Amino acid sequence: MTDSMVVAQLAKKIADLEERTKAVERGPQLAHSSIEAGTLEVFDEAGASVLQMGRQDDGTYAIVGTNGGKVVADTVPQEVIDQITADLELADGGVTEAKLAAGAVTETKIADDSISTEKVIAGAIQTLQLAADAVAAGKIAADAVTAREIKALAVTAEKIAANAITASKIAAGAITTDKLPSRTSRRWPTASTTRAATWPTGRLSVASPT
């Protein structure tokens, strides 16, 4: 091969490289490109697709290994996550009084019907804690209201039921003459009928029978 032939082949190769370089420069650059609703495939040396990035056949978008290709990522296996979750669960009795912040137990944290009688300290429920008309008859235990619980002068005439005051309720010597209304003199028959008890206007007087 003569020198002229070598020079000609070299010139041809240089020209071919220049065309390839121009094609690369004119083509889209991956760093500034995007794929719209498509898939980017990676092939191995034999030309087999081993990795697909982008839209999959089911319409989802993912990175999937194909033909034996594997996607290696820094992920935590589900069984490890499950174990961590189990380890972080609160043990029975784990929340003690010392773990509760001040004011942490609000109304919404207390379940309905969870506060029983033994949970209420003596004297905790005062007048201010009771709603108007909250203490109905059904809430008062038998024999709970004694003389000590009744305020002085609280039992007025309208509080006494009709016929509630019977003979057994009147103390000895409680009814004096000034408690009786003035009436016109009337006769009170006695067994002997020889003499009668009378009560003249103003006061009651009793005449002893003979």
Stockholm file with secondary structure:
# STOCKHOLM 1.0

chainA/1-210         MTDSMVVAQLAKKIADLEERTKAVERGPQLAHSSIEAGTLEVFDEAGASVLQMGRQDDGTYAIVGTNGGKVVADTVPQEVIDQITADLELADGGVTEAKLAAGAVTETKIADDSISTEKVIAGAIQTLQLAADAVAAGKIAADAVTAREIKALAVTAEKIAANAITASKIAAGAITTDKLPSRTSRRWPTASTTRAATWPTGRLSVASPT
#=GR chainA/1-210 SS CCHHHHHHHHHHHHHHHHHHHHHHHHSCCGGGCCCSSCEEEEECTTSCEEEEEEECTTSCEEEEECTTCCCCCCCCCHHHHHHHHHHHSCCTTCCCGGGSCTTCSCGGGSCTTCCCGGGSCTTCCCGGGSCTTCSCGGGSCTTCCCGGGSCTTCCCGGGSCTTCCCGGGSCTTCCCGGGSCCCCCCEECCSSCSSCEECCTTSCBCCCCC
#=GC SS_cons         CCHHHHHHHHHHHHHHHHHHHHHHHHSCCGGGCCCSSCEEEEECTTSCEEEEEEECTTSCEEEEECTTCCCCCCCCCHHHHHHHHHHHSCCTTCCCGGGSCTTCSCGGGSCTTCCCGGGSCTTCCCGGGSCTTCSCGGGSCTTCCCGGGSCTTCCCGGGSCTTCCCGGGSCTTCCCGGGSCCCCCCEECCSSCSSCEECCTTSCBCCCCC
//
